[in-house]
Amino acid sequence: QTRFVRAADFAGYVRDATDWLLEEAAREGPRMLSVGLHLRMIGRPGRIGALEDILAHLRRDGRAWIATREQIARHWIAAAA
C-alpha cells in the first residue's frame, strides 16, 4: 500500500499530476484534479508544508484555477443555465 510519509512525497505527486493534466488540457480541453486535504493526510506538522509547496507551484504556473468544491459547482450550474 502506497502512503505519503513526507511532505515532499505528497507535494511531488500532486505537482506531477497537475502538470500532466495541464498538458492534457492544452491539447484536449479542461481537466480537474481534486486534492483531498484530510486531517490525517495534511494536518501534521511534517506534512503541512506540502500544501504550501503545491499552492506555490500552481501560482507560479498560472494555468490552474484553485477553487473550492462549492465554486466548481456554482461554475457548472451557471454554465448549464
N, C-alpha and C positions, 0 to 999 in steps of 0.2 A: 504494500500500500504506500503510495506516494504522499508525503507530508512536507509542508514547508516549515522548516525549522528556523531558518534565519530570515531576517527581513529581506536580504538581498535575493534569496531564492524566490520569494513571493513577488517582489518588485520585478525581477528579471522575467519571470513567467508572464506577468501582466504586460510589461513593455513589449516583449516578443509577440504576444497575441495581438496587442493593439497595432503594432507596426504591420503585422501580416494583414489584419483586417483593413487597415487604411490603404494598403496597396491594392487589395481586392476591390475596395470601394472605388478607387480611382478608375478601375477598369470596368467594373460591373454594377456599380450603384451602392447605395447606403448599406452599411453593416452596423450591428450593435453588439457590444460586449457588456455583459452585466458582471460587475465585480462585487462579490459578496464580502461584506465587511463585518462578519460576525465577531462578537467579542472574543471567542476562542481563537479566531484566526489573527486578528489585527490588534486586539486590545491588550497587548502585553508590551512592556517597556522595550523588549528586544525586537519587536516586530512593527511597532507603530511608525518607525522610520520608513517602512516600505510605502506607506500611503503618501508620505511627503515626497518620496522619490518618484512614485507613479505620477502624481499630480504635476510635479516639476517637468517630467518628461512630456506629458501631454500638453502642457502650456508652451514649452519650447517648440514643439512640433506645430502646434496651432491648428491642426486639421480636425481634431476631435471635439465633439460637443460633450461637455461634462454636465450631466443632468441627473436629477432625481427621477425615481420611477413616476412620481406624480407629473413632473414636467414632460416626460416622454408620453404619458397617457394623454395629457392635455394637448400636446402637439398633434397626436394622431386623431383625437376627437375633432380638433379644428380642421385638420386636413381632410377628414371624411365629410365635413359639412358642406 
